[in-house]
Amino acid sequence: MSVTIRHYRVGDAQGIAELFNRHHDNPNPVAGGITPGEVVRELAERDTAAFLVAVDEGRVVGTFGLFNSTGRRSARAGELIADMFFVAPAYRNGVLTGRLFTEAVEWMMRSGCLVLRLTVNPANTVAFRLYRRVGCVCVGRTTPGEDGNVELHNYIPLVLRSVAGDLGDDARSALREVTSFATLVDSRDDDLRSDVRPAGGARTVHYRLLLGDFRLTASVDVDRGTVRQAAVGRPDGTTRPLRPAEPPYRVRAPRGAAPHRFAAGGAVCEVDGDDATVRVWHEGHHGPVFISTWPGCQANGPSGWREGEPRDLDVVRVGGGVRVTERCREGEVVGTITLDGGVLRQDFAFTAPPGRIFQTVGLRQAVFVHADGRRHPLGLDVGVRDASEVVAASEPVPVGRELAWLGSSTEIRMPVGEPVRLVHSALVERGLERGPDGVARLRTVIRPAAAPTAAPRAAAALRTPPGTGGPRRLELDAAAAGVTRWTEGATRVLRSPHPRSRAFGCNPRWSAGMWVTRERQRYHRSAGLGWGVRSPAGWEAEHPLALYCPHTRTGWEITAPGDTTEPVRVDVRTPPAGDEAGDEAEAVLWITPDTPRKTTVVLESAGTRWALASTGFRQVWAAAAAVRLSDGSWLDCRPSPGSGGEREIALRSTPSGLLVGCVSPAGRRSTTWHLSVHDEPTL
């Protein structure tokens, strides 16, 4: 095989679409696949800096993209985001993967973009180790967020560009002989831990690069995007400090501006002082019910629903809200955001076409009413295909229709009077079209549910005899940090690889069938709920069915009555709110039930009962849920009677099987969950 790597040409879109559609393990999946036209549109919308294709005898066998935004995230000055990095399976055992990465980074150095960002599933150990070998470091959170990935940064181009002028001829000559980043970087471990070290009040990462017989050390300030210190070690053992040059751009750091808040009725609106993101809270819901990004004053400027770029903004109070102004070389955008009679009003005036607006519905349990009248439980891949990896594949909504999300306490209605694209059932992209007076107007109705739903039956203690006779047996292992075995007679309730550890979905350290972690807020904009990766801190056995982690001061205890008509009770304890050990916002009881590859889940969401095939969704939330086990029995999961609406259950369908997360706010001292096995679902 003779493979050529070159830059993208318009005619490559067909081959790229065929490559991605042919392999389901590609990093940018869209249910039903993508078309060549959607590839072309996606590359345009991402403000693509460079896109490399690997071609073998005219057939596209690999891709690597460098983007200013991905829809999900946006790059700062001097950064590019790597995505759509994919190599056909038949070519992965050779050098093609490394060649694509190296050529992309070399292009960055020539172009003056000096920091590479990328995301990777940490359970994909081959990819994760590759990125670590070529100098990618962990700067932010080191465990996967809701999308299953961790973000890595590569500062090697910044380091080399900053010190090149002071390296000396011999060291520069050695640098020119480097043929692969894998030979340049001193080895790093592949553990999931942060590489950031505090130094002089700054967050820094450190590099040691191998330039033949020379050793280059450097310290990078990750918030300012500059090299703080550098030195070169010579073959004779001496070391010479270097004078790093400033990069050819300025990174705009967040100012930490206070948000601007205003309220009307039962809603509270908050406009971020750094990036103008709008968040709306409503009575009866845990977390914001609605989030809207700022369009920016560049038509193809960086934008993303998970992350916004810090901006220079002027914010002033107006009646019922605020007026936000952003000015740039292209002109200015003025947005007036107000709450009035249950309506969020966003009025925009602009001198040139602005950027994109993404709006996320924060309701987790709700009925989603499609513009054509179809009704679905709210969730990823339920009713609407998830195009969040390739936004160009999203579904246009006809003007004149309405989208609605009906929760138990809050309903959200979006009249479509402008271009709207449905990215997935809780995420839309809205266009800005001027009206006759030159103002673009967006309206979103946020109000109490028209017909309050009856209290969910999850609060009731429902009991039916289990389907199998015999004793109940649970085994808890401190080394595995959880329950490794649970049987009800002949019914195996949990899956566990104990005593081994394996990957499960995006969790690279799965070893128990039931365990507890602390995670970020379920509504955290940039991350969302994690995947239950255990911290390295050890757990201790308090007694045969109780564990405690001294480092996090988190404990949990199981009560397993001998009478199998009584539920198994799990009490999760976390430090009180405001305690340093209670920084994480959620306490999650994770369960990997013993189910076949395809099973059925019955859930109660916003007072409505749904029965779903596990292969028909990626994630749904529920007040209570029942999961069909391998032997036909049902595992029932619910909060204890009388629990509030802040306790919810997330169900994720993964290639590894079904993952259930019983979620409650941390810092509440104790949360109780009831688990039981029945012949039929009890919801």
C-alpha positions as CSV (number, residue, x, y, z in Angstrom):
1,M,0.0,0.0,0.0
2,S,1.4,3.4,-1.1
3,V,-0.5,6.1,0.7
4,T,-0.3,9.8,-0.2
5,I,-1.2,12.5,2.4
6,R,-2.4,15.8,0.9
7,H,-4.8,18.7,1.6
8,Y,-8.5,18.4,1.0
9,R,-10.0,19.0,-2.4
10,V,-13.7,19.5,-3.0
11,G,-14.0,16.2,-4.9
12,D,-12.8,14.4,-1.7
13,A,-16.2,14.8,0.0
14,Q,-17.6,11.7,-1.5
15,G,-14.7,9.5,-0.3
16,I,-14.8,11.0,3.2
17,A,-18.5,10.3,3.5
18,E,-18.0,6.8,2.3
19,L,-15.1,6.2,4.7
20,F,-17.1,7.5,7.7
21,N,-20.3,5.6,6.7
22,R,-18.4,2.4,6.2
23,H,-16.9,2.3,9.7
24,H,-19.1,2.7,12.7
25,D,-16.1,3.4,15.0
26,N,-15.4,6.7,13.3
27,P,-15.1,9.6,15.8
28,N,-17.9,11.6,14.2
29,P,-20.9,9.3,13.9
30,V,-24.3,10.4,12.8
31,A,-27.2,7.9,12.8
32,G,-28.0,7.1,9.2
33,G,-24.7,8.4,7.9
34,I,-23.7,11.6,6.2
35,T,-23.7,12.8,2.6
36,P,-20.9,14.4,0.6
37,G,-22.9,17.7,0.7
38,E,-23.0,17.6,4.5
39,V,-19.2,17.0,4.5
40,V,-18.7,20.1,2.4
41,R,-21.0,22.2,4.6
42,E,-19.4,20.9,7.8
43,L,-16.0,21.9,6.8
44,A,-17.2,25.4,5.8
45,E,-19.2,25.9,9.1
46,R,-16.2,24.8,11.2
47,D,-14.0,27.6,9.7
48,T,-11.6,24.9,8.7
49,A,-7.9,25.8,8.9
50,A,-6.6,22.7,7.2
51,F,-7.9,19.3,6.4
52,L,-5.6,16.4,5.4
53,V,-6.7,13.3,3.6
54,A,-4.8,10.1,3.2
55,V,-5.4,8.5,-0.2
56,D,-4.5,5.0,-1.5
57,E,-5.0,4.5,-5.2
58,G,-7.7,7.2,-5.3
59,R,-9.5,5.9,-2.2
60,V,-9.7,8.0,1.0
61,V,-8.4,5.9,3.9
62,G,-7.7,8.5,6.5
63,T,-8.5,12.1,7.5
64,F,-7.3,14.7,10.0
65,G,-8.9,18.1,10.4
66,L,-7.8,21.3,12.1
67,F,-10.6,23.6,12.9
68,N,-11.4,27.0,14.6
69,S,-14.6,25.5,16.0
70,T,-16.5,22.3,16.0
71,G,-19.9,23.4,17.1
72,R,-19.3,21.9,20.5
73,R,-16.2,23.9,21.2
74,S,-14.3,27.0,20.0
75,A,-10.6,27.7,19.8
76,R,-8.8,30.6,21.4
77,A,-6.3,32.7,19.5
78,G,-3.3,30.6,18.4
79,E,-5.2,27.4,18.9
80,L,-6.7,24.9,16.5
81,I,-9.0,22.0,17.4
82,A,-8.2,18.6,15.9
83,D,-11.2,16.5,14.9
84,M,-12.4,14.1,12.2
85,F,-9.1,12.2,12.8
86,F,-9.8,8.7,11.4
87,V,-7.8,6.0,9.8
88,A,-9.4,2.9,8.2
89,P,-8.8,-0.2,10.3
90,A,-6.6,-1.9,7.6
91,Y,-4.1,1.0,7.9
92,R,-3.9,1.4,11.7
93,N,-1.0,-1.0,12.3
94,G,1.5,1.0,10.1
95,V,2.8,4.5,10.3
96,L,-0.1,6.3,8.7
97,T,-1.7,7.5,12.0
98,G,1.6,9.0,13.1
99,R,2.3,10.6,9.7
100,L,-1.1,12.3,9.7
101,F,-0.6,13.7,13.1
102,T,3.0,14.9,12.4
103,E,2.1,16.5,9.1
104,A,-0.8,18.3,10.7
105,V,1.4,19.7,13.5
106,E,4.1,20.7,11.1
107,W,1.5,22.6,9.1
108,M,0.5,24.4,12.3
109,M,4.0,25.5,13.0
110,R,4.3,27.0,9.5
111,S,1.0,28.8,9.8
112,G,1.6,30.4,13.2
113,C,-1.1,28.4,15.1
114,L,0.9,26.9,17.9
115,V,-1.5,25.0,20.2
116,L,-3.3,21.9,19.3
117,R,-6.5,20.8,21.1
118,L,-8.2,17.4,20.7
119,T,-10.5,15.1,22.5
120,V,-10.2,11.3,22.9
121,N,-12.1,8.5,24.6
122,P,-9.8,7.4,27.4
123,A,-11.2,3.9,27.1
124,N,-9.6,3.8,23.6
125,T,-6.2,3.1,25.1
126,V,-4.4,2.8,21.7
127,A,-5.4,6.4,20.8
128,F,-4.9,7.8,24.2
129,R,-1.4,6.4,24.5
130,L,-0.5,7.6,21.0
131,Y,-1.5,11.1,21.9
132,R,0.5,11.0,25.1
133,R,3.5,9.7,23.2
134,V,3.5,12.7,20.9
135,G,3.3,15.3,23.7
136,C,-0.4,15.8,24.4
137,V,-1.0,16.8,28.0
138,C,-4.0,16.9,30.3
139,V,-4.9,20.5,31.3
140,G,-8.5,20.4,32.4
141,R,-10.5,17.6,33.9
142,T,-8.9,14.2,33.3
143,T,-12.0,12.0,33.3
144,P,-14.6,11.8,30.5
145,G,-17.6,14.1,30.4
146,E,-21.0,13.3,29.1
147,D,-19.7,13.0,25.5
148,G,-17.3,10.4,26.7
149,N,-14.1,12.3,26.0
150,V,-11.2,14.0,27.7
151,E,-9.5,17.0,26.2
152,L,-5.8,17.1,25.6
153,H,-3.5,19.9,24.5
154,N,-0.2,19.9,22.6
155,Y,2.1,22.8,23.2
156,I,5.1,21.5,21.3
157,P,4.7,23.9,18.3
158,L,4.4,26.8,20.7
159,V,7.6,25.7,22.6
160,L,9.7,25.2,19.4
161,R,8.5,28.4,17.7
162,S,9.1,30.4,20.9
163,V,12.8,29.2,21.4
164,A,13.9,28.7,17.8
165,G,15.6,32.1,17.6
166,D,17.7,31.4,20.6
167,L,18.5,27.7,20.2
168,G,21.8,28.0,18.4
169,D,22.8,26.5,15.1
170,D,23.7,23.0,16.4
171,A,20.4,22.5,18.3
172,R,18.4,23.9,15.3
173,S,20.2,21.5,13.0
174,A,19.3,18.6,15.3
175,L,15.7,19.8,15.4
176,R,15.5,19.7,11.6
177,E,16.5,16.1,11.6
178,V,13.5,15.1,13.8
179,T,11.1,13.0,11.7
180,S,8.4,12.2,14.1
181,F,6.9,13.8,17.2
182,A,7.1,10.4,18.9
183,T,10.9,10.6,18.8
184,L,10.9,14.2,20.1
185,V,9.0,13.8,23.3
186,D,10.4,12.4,26.5
187,S,8.1,9.6,27.6
188,R,4.9,10.4,29.5
189,D,2.7,7.9,31.4
190,D,-0.8,7.2,30.1
191,D,-2.6,7.6,33.4
192,L,-5.7,9.9,33.6
193,R,-4.2,12.7,35.7
194,S,-3.6,16.4,35.2
195,D,-0.2,17.5,34.0
196,V,-0.8,21.0,35.3
197,R,1.6,22.2,38.1
198,P,1.3,25.6,39.9
199,A,4.3,27.8,39.5
200,G,4.5,31.5,40.5
201,G,0.8,31.9,40.6
202,A,0.4,30.4,37.1
203,R,-0.9,27.0,35.9
204,T,1.9,25.4,33.9
205,V,2.8,22.2,32.1
206,H,6.4,21.1,31.5
207,Y,8.1,19.6,28.5
208,R,11.4,17.8,28.0
209,L,12.1,17.4,24.3
210,L,14.9,15.4,22.7
211,L,16.7,17.1,19.9
212,G,19.3,14.5,19.0
213,D,22.0,14.9,21.7
214,F,20.3,18.1,23.0
215,R,17.7,18.3,25.7
216,L,15.2,21.2,25.6
217,T,13.1,21.9,28.7
218,A,10.3,24.4,28.8
219,S,7.5,25.6,31.1
220,V,4.2,26.7,29.5
221,D,1.6,29.0,31.0
222,V,-1.6,27.3,29.8
223,D,-3.9,30.2,30.6
224,R,-1.9,32.9,28.8
225,G,-0.6,30.6,26.0
226,T,3.1,31.5,26.4
227,V,6.4,29.9,27.3
228,R,7.5,31.1,30.7
229,Q,10.9,29.5,30.9
230,A,13.1,27.4,28.7
231,A,16.6,26.0,28.7
232,V,18.7,23.8,26.4
233,G,21.0,21.0,27.6
234,R,24.1,20.5,25.5
235,P,25.9,17.2,24.7
236,D,28.7,18.2,27.1
237,G,26.3,18.3,30.0
238,T,26.0,22.1,30.3
239,T,22.7,23.9,30.3
240,R,21.9,27.3,28.8
241,P,18.8,29.4,29.6
242,L,16.8,30.5,26.6
243,R,14.9,33.7,25.9
244,P,11.4,32.6,24.7
245,A,9.8,34.9,22.2
246,E,6.2,36.0,22.5
247,P,3.7,34.2,20.2
248,P,2.4,36.1,17.2
249,Y,-1.0,36.6,18.8
250,R,-2.7,37.5,22.1
251,V,-4.8,35.1,24.0
252,R,-7.9,36.7,25.6
253,A,-8.3,35.2,29.0
254,P,-11.6,35.3,30.8
255,R,-12.0,38.4,33.0
256,G,-14.0,36.7,35.6
257,A,-16.8,39.2,35.1
258,A,-19.8,38.7,37.3
259,P,-23.0,37.5,35.6
260,H,-25.9,39.8,35.1
261,R,-29.2,38.5,36.6
262,F,-32.8,39.5,36.3
263,A,-36.0,37.7,37.1
264,A,-39.7,37.6,36.1
265,G,-42.4,35.4,37.5
266,G,-40.9,32.1,38.4
267,A,-37.9,32.4,36.0
268,V,-34.4,33.8,36.6
269,C,-32.2,34.8,33.7
270,E,-28.4,35.0,33.9
271,V,-26.2,36.6,31.2
272,D,-22.5,35.6,31.5
273,G,-20.2,38.6,31.8
274,D,-17.4,37.0,29.7
275,D,-19.1,35.3,26.8
276,A,-22.7,36.5,27.0
277,T,-24.2,33.0,27.3
278,V,-27.8,33.1,28.5
279,R,-29.0,30.7,31.1
280,V,-32.6,30.6,32.4
281,W,-33.7,28.9,35.7
282,H,-37.3,28.0,36.4
283,E,-39.0,26.9,39.6
284,G,-39.2,23.2,40.2
285,H,-36.2,22.2,38.0
286,H,-32.7,21.3,39.1
287,G,-30.3,23.4,36.9
288,P,-31.0,25.8,34.1
289,V,-33.9,24.9,31.8
290,F,-32.6,26.8,28.8
291,I,-29.1,27.9,27.6
292,S,-28.4,30.1,24.6
293,T,-25.0,31.1,23.2
294,W,-23.9,34.5,21.9
295,P,-23.6,34.8,18.1
296,G,-20.5,36.9,18.0
297,C,-19.8,39.6,15.4
298,Q,-17.9,37.4,13.0
299,A,-20.0,35.3,10.5
300,N,-17.6,32.3,10.8
301,G,-16.2,33.1,14.2
302,P,-15.6,30.5,16.8
303,S,-18.7,29.2,18.5
304,G,-19.8,26.2,20.5
305,W,-22.6,25.1,22.7
306,R,-20.3,23.5,25.3
307,E,-17.7,26.3,25.4
308,G,-17.7,30.0,24.5
309,E,-14.9,32.3,23.6
310,P,-14.2,35.2,26.1
311,R,-15.3,38.4,24.4
312,D,-15.0,42.2,24.9
313,L,-18.5,43.1,25.9
314,D,-20.4,46.1,27.0
315,V,-23.4,45.2,29.2
316,V,-26.0,47.7,30.4
317,R,-29.3,47.3,32.2
318,V,-32.5,47.9,30.4
319,G,-36.1,47.4,31.4
320,G,-36.7,43.7,32.1
321,G,-33.1,42.6,31.2
322,V,-29.8,43.7,29.7
323,R,-28.4,45.0,26.4
324,V,-25.1,43.4,25.3
325,T,-22.8,45.0,22.7
326,E,-19.8,43.4,21.0
327,R,-17.6,45.3,18.6
328,C,-14.9,43.9,16.3
329,R,-13.3,44.8,12.9
330,E,-16.3,43.4,11.0
331,G,-18.7,45.7,12.8
332,E,-20.9,45.2,15.9
333,V,-23.7,43.1,17.3
334,V,-26.2,44.5,19.8
335,G,-28.4,42.0,21.7
336,T,-31.2,42.9,24.0
337,I,-32.2,40.0,26.3
338,T,-35.3,40.3,28.4
339,L,-37.9,38.2,30.3
340,D,-41.5,39.3,29.8
341,G,-44.6,37.3,30.7
342,G,-43.0,33.9,30.4
343,V,-41.2,34.8,27.2
344,L,-37.5,35.0,26.7
345,R,-36.9,37.8,24.1
346,Q,-33.6,38.0,22.3
347,D,-33.4,40.9,19.8
348,F,-30.3,41.4,17.7
349,A,-29.2,44.3,15.5
350,F,-25.9,43.9,13.6
351,T,-23.9,45.7,10.9
352,A,-22.7,42.5,9.3
353,P,-23.9,38.9,9.4
354,P,-23.1,37.6,12.9
355,G,-22.1,34.1,13.9
356,R,-24.2,31.1,15.0
357,I,-26.5,30.6,17.9
358,F,-26.9,27.3,19.7
359,Q,-29.7,26.8,22.2
360,T,-29.9,23.9,24.6
361,V,-33.0,22.8,26.4
362,G,-31.9,21.9,30.0
363,L,-35.0,19.8,30.8
364,R,-33.8,16.2,31.2
365,Q,-37.2,14.6,31.8
366,A,-39.8,15.8,29.3
367,V,-41.9,15.0,26.4
368,F,-40.4,16.4,23.2
369,V,-43.0,17.4,20.6
370,H,-41.6,17.5,17.1
371,A,-42.7,20.1,14.6
372,D,-44.7,17.4,12.9
373,G,-46.6,16.5,16.1
374,R,-44.7,13.3,17.0
375,R,-44.0,12.9,20.7
376,H,-41.0,11.3,22.2
377,P,-39.3,11.1,25.6
378,L,-36.5,13.6,25.7
379,G,-33.1,12.1,25.1
380,L,-30.2,11.6,22.8
381,D,-31.0,9.5,19.8
382,V,-34.7,9.3,20.8
383,G,-37.0,10.5,18.0
384,V,-34.4,12.7,16.3
385,R,-31.0,11.5,15.2
386,D,-28.0,12.9,17.0
387,A,-26.0,15.1,14.6
388,S,-23.9,16.8,17.4
389,E,-20.7,15.4,15.9
390,V,-21.5,16.8,12.4
391,V,-23.9,19.7,12.8
392,A,-24.4,19.9,9.0
393,A,-26.4,16.7,9.2
394,S,-29.0,18.3,11.5
395,E,-32.6,18.4,10.6
396,P,-34.1,21.7,9.3
397,V,-37.5,22.7,10.9
398,P,-40.0,24.3,8.6
399,V,-40.8,28.0,9.3
400,G,-44.2,28.4,10.9
401,R,-44.1,25.3,13.0
402,E,-43.3,25.0,16.7
403,L,-41.0,22.8,18.8
404,A,-42.1,22.0,22.4
405,W,-40.6,20.4,25.4
406,L,-43.1,19.5,28.1
407,G,-41.7,18.8,31.6
408,S,-43.5,18.0,34.8
409,S,-43.1,21.5,36.2
410,T,-41.9,23.5,33.2
411,E,-42.7,23.7,29.5
412,I,-40.7,25.3,26.8
413,R,-42.1,26.2,23.4
414,M,-40.1,27.6,20.4
415,P,-42.1,29.1,17.6
416,V,-40.1,28.8,14.4
417,G,-40.1,32.1,12.6
418,E,-36.5,31.9,11.4
419,P,-34.1,29.2,10.1
420,V,-33.9,26.4,12.8
421,R,-31.9,23.2,12.6
422,L,-32.6,20.4,15.1
423,V,-29.2,19.0,16.1
424,H,-30.8,16.5,18.5
425,S,-33.9,16.5,20.6
426,A,-32.6,19.0,23.1
427,L,-30.3,21.2,20.9
428,V,-31.1,23.6,18.1
429,E,-29.2,26.0,16.0
430,R,-31.1,29.2,15.3
431,G,-30.4,31.6,12.5
432,L,-30.7,35.4,12.7
433,E,-32.8,37.0,9.9
434,R,-33.6,40.7,10.0
435,G,-37.2,41.8,10.1
436,P,-38.5,44.9,8.3
437,D,-37.0,47.2,11.0
438,G,-33.6,45.6,10.6
439,V,-33.8,43.6,13.9
440,A,-33.7,39.8,14.2
441,R,-36.0,38.6,16.9
442,L,-35.9,35.2,18.7
443,R,-38.7,34.2,21.0
444,T,-38.8,31.2,23.5
445,V,-41.7,30.6,25.8
446,I,-40.7,29.3,29.3
447,R,-43.5,28.9,31.7
448,P,-45.0,26.5,34.3
449,A,-46.4,23.3,32.8
450,A,-49.9,23.9,31.5
451,A,-51.3,20.8,33.2
452,P,-49.1,19.8,36.1
453,T,-48.3,16.2,36.0
454,A,-49.2,13.9,38.9
455,A,-46.5,13.0,41.3
456,P,-44.4,10.2,39.8
457,R,-45.0,6.8,41.1
458,A,-41.3,6.6,41.8
459,A,-42.1,7.9,45.3
460,A,-44.3,4.9,46.0
461,A,-43.0,1.7,47.6
462,L,-44.2,-0.8,45.0
463,R,-43.5,-4.4,45.8
464,T,-44.1,-7.6,43.8
465,P,-42.6,-11.0,44.6
466,P,-39.3,-11.6,42.7
467,G,-39.4,-14.0,39.8
468,T,-36.8,-16.4,41.1
469,G,-36.7,-18.3,44.4
470,G,-33.6,-18.7,46.5
471,P,-31.4,-16.5,48.7
472,R,-30.1,-13.0,48.0
473,R,-26.3,-12.7,47.9
474,L,-24.2,-9.6,47.5
475,E,-20.4,-9.4,47.6
476,L,-18.5,-6.1,48.0
477,D,-14.8,-5.7,47.4
478,A,-12.8,-2.7,48.6
479,A,-10.1,-3.3,45.9
480,A,-12.7,-3.1,43.2
481,A,-14.4,-0.2,45.0
482,G,-17.8,-1.8,44.7
483,V,-20.2,-4.7,44.5
484,T,-18.7,-7.5,42.4
485,R,-21.6,-9.9,42.7
486,W,-25.3,-9.7,43.3
487,T,-27.6,-12.7,42.8
488,E,-31.3,-13.1,43.6
489,G,-31.6,-16.9,43.7
490,A,-30.6,-18.0,40.2
491,T,-30.9,-14.4,38.8
492,R,-27.6,-12.7,38.1
493,V,-28.3,-9.0,38.6
494,L,-25.0,-7.3,37.8
495,R,-22.2,-7.6,35.3
496,S,-18.7,-7.2,36.6
497,P,-15.2,-8.2,35.2
498,H,-13.9,-8.8,38.8
499,P,-11.1,-9.6,39.5
500,R,-9.9,-8.0,36.3
501,S,-10.4,-4.4,35.2
502,R,-11.8,-3.6,31.7
503,A,-13.2,-0.7,29.7
504,F,-16.9,-0.1,29.8
505,G,-18.2,2.5,27.4
506,C,-15.9,5.5,28.0
507,N,-14.8,4.3,31.4
508,P,-11.3,2.6,31.2
509,R,-11.4,1.3,34.8
510,W,-14.5,-0.7,35.1
511,S,-14.1,-3.5,37.7
512,A,-17.3,-3.6,39.8
513,G,-21.0,-4.0,38.9
514,M,-22.1,-1.3,41.3
515,W,-19.9,1.6,42.6
516,V,-20.1,5.2,43.7
517,T,-18.3,8.3,42.4
518,R,-18.6,12.1,42.6
519,E,-19.0,13.9,39.3
520,R,-19.5,17.3,37.9
521,Q,-23.0,18.8,37.8
522,R,-25.4,16.9,35.5
523,Y,-26.1,20.2,33.8
524,H,-22.5,21.4,33.6
525,R,-22.3,23.2,30.3
526,S,-18.8,22.1,29.2
527,A,-18.8,18.6,30.6
528,G,-22.1,17.2,31.8
529,L,-22.3,14.0,33.9
530,G,-19.2,11.9,33.7
531,W,-18.7,8.1,33.3
532,G,-17.9,6.9,36.8
533,V,-14.2,6.6,36.5
534,R,-12.8,5.8,40.0
535,S,-10.2,8.2,41.4
536,P,-6.9,6.6,42.4
537,A,-7.7,7.2,46.0
538,G,-8.4,3.9,47.8
539,W,-11.6,2.7,49.4
540,E,-11.7,1.0,52.8
541,A,-14.3,-1.6,54.0
542,E,-16.2,-0.3,57.0
543,H,-18.0,-3.6,57.2
544,P,-18.9,-6.4,54.7
545,L,-21.4,-4.2,52.9
546,A,-20.0,-0.7,53.4
547,L,-17.1,1.3,51.9
548,Y,-15.5,4.6,52.8
549,C,-13.0,6.7,50.9
550,P,-10.9,8.9,53.4
551,H,-9.6,11.1,50.6
552,T,-13.0,12.2,49.4
553,R,-14.8,11.5,52.6
554,T,-17.5,9.7,50.6
555,G,-19.1,6.5,51.9
556,W,-21.9,4.2,50.9
557,E,-23.6,1.3,52.7
558,I,-25.9,-1.5,51.4
559,T,-28.8,-3.0,53.4
560,A,-29.8,-6.3,51.9
561,P,-32.8,-7.8,53.8
562,G,-33.0,-11.6,53.8
563,D,-36.6,-11.2,52.6
564,T,-36.2,-10.7,48.9
565,T,-39.6,-9.0,48.6
566,E,-37.9,-6.1,50.4
567,P,-35.7,-3.9,48.2
568,V,-31.9,-3.6,48.5
569,R,-31.2,-0.2,50.1
570,V,-28.1,1.8,49.2
571,D,-27.3,4.9,51.3
572,V,-24.7,7.2,49.8
573,R,-23.0,9.7,52.1
574,T,-21.0,12.8,50.9
575,P,-19.4,15.8,52.8
576,P,-21.8,18.7,53.5
577,A,-22.1,21.6,51.1
578,G,-19.3,24.1,51.4
579,D,-16.8,21.5,52.6
580,E,-13.5,21.4,50.5
581,A,-14.0,17.7,50.0
582,G,-17.4,18.3,48.6
583,D,-16.3,20.3,45.5
584,E,-17.9,17.8,43.1
585,A,-21.6,18.5,42.5
586,E,-23.1,15.1,42.1
587,A,-23.0,11.8,44.0
588,V,-23.7,8.9,41.6
589,L,-24.5,5.3,42.3
590,W,-23.4,3.5,39.1
591,I,-24.8,0.1,38.0
592,T,-23.9,-2.2,35.1
593,P,-26.9,-4.6,35.1
594,D,-26.6,-8.1,33.6
595,T,-28.6,-7.6,30.4
596,P,-28.4,-9.0,26.9
597,R,-26.8,-6.8,24.2
598,K,-30.3,-5.6,23.2
599,T,-32.8,-5.3,26.1
600,T,-35.8,-3.2,27.1
601,V,-36.0,-0.4,29.6
602,V,-39.2,1.0,31.1
603,L,-38.9,4.4,32.6
604,E,-41.0,7.1,34.1
605,S,-40.1,10.5,32.9
606,A,-42.0,13.7,33.6
607,G,-45.0,11.6,34.8
608,T,-45.1,9.6,31.5
609,R,-44.3,5.9,31.2
610,W,-42.1,4.8,28.3
611,A,-40.9,1.4,27.1
612,L,-37.7,1.7,25.0
613,A,-35.3,-0.7,23.3
614,S,-31.8,-0.1,24.7
615,T,-30.5,0.1,21.1
616,G,-32.9,3.0,20.4
617,F,-31.3,5.7,22.5
618,R,-27.9,6.9,23.7
619,Q,-29.0,8.6,26.9
620,V,-32.3,9.2,28.7
621,W,-33.2,10.5,32.1
622,A,-35.9,9.2,34.4
623,A,-37.5,9.5,37.8
624,A,-37.5,5.7,38.1
625,A,-36.5,2.9,35.7
626,A,-36.8,-0.9,35.3
627,V,-34.3,-2.8,33.2
628,R,-34.9,-6.3,31.7
629,L,-32.1,-8.7,32.8
630,S,-30.7,-11.6,30.8
631,D,-33.0,-14.2,32.4
632,G,-36.1,-12.1,31.8
633,S,-36.4,-10.6,35.3
634,W,-36.5,-6.9,35.8
635,L,-34.2,-4.7,37.9
636,D,-36.2,-1.8,39.4
637,C,-34.2,1.4,40.4
638,R,-35.8,4.3,42.2
639,P,-35.0,6.9,44.9
640,S,-36.4,6.1,48.3
641,P,-40.0,7.2,49.0
642,G,-40.5,10.9,49.5
643,S,-37.3,11.9,47.7
644,G,-37.3,15.2,45.8
645,G,-37.0,15.8,42.1
646,E,-33.3,16.5,42.3
647,R,-32.7,12.7,42.4
648,E,-32.8,11.3,38.9
649,I,-31.6,8.3,37.0
650,A,-29.5,8.5,33.8
651,L,-29.6,5.5,31.4
652,R,-26.9,5.2,28.8
653,S,-26.7,2.6,26.0
654,T,-23.1,1.8,25.1
655,P,-21.4,-0.8,22.9
656,S,-20.3,-2.4,26.2
657,G,-23.9,-2.7,27.5
658,L,-26.3,-0.6,29.6
659,L,-25.0,1.8,32.2
660,V,-27.3,3.2,34.9
661,G,-26.4,6.2,37.0
662,C,-28.5,7.1,40.1
663,V,-27.7,10.8,40.5
664,S,-28.2,13.1,43.5
665,P,-26.6,16.4,44.6
666,A,-23.5,15.9,46.6
667,G,-23.3,17.6,50.0
668,R,-26.7,16.4,51.2
669,R,-25.0,14.0,53.7
670,S,-27.1,11.0,52.7
671,T,-29.1,9.8,49.7
672,T,-31.0,6.5,49.6
673,W,-31.8,4.4,46.6
674,H,-34.0,1.3,46.4
675,L,-33.1,-1.6,44.1
676,S,-35.2,-4.7,43.6
677,V,-35.8,-7.6,41.2
678,H,-39.3,-8.5,39.9
679,D,-41.0,-10.7,37.4
680,E,-42.5,-7.6,35.6
681,P,-41.6,-3.9,35.6
682,T,-43.3,-2.2,38.5
683,L,-43.6,1.3,36.9
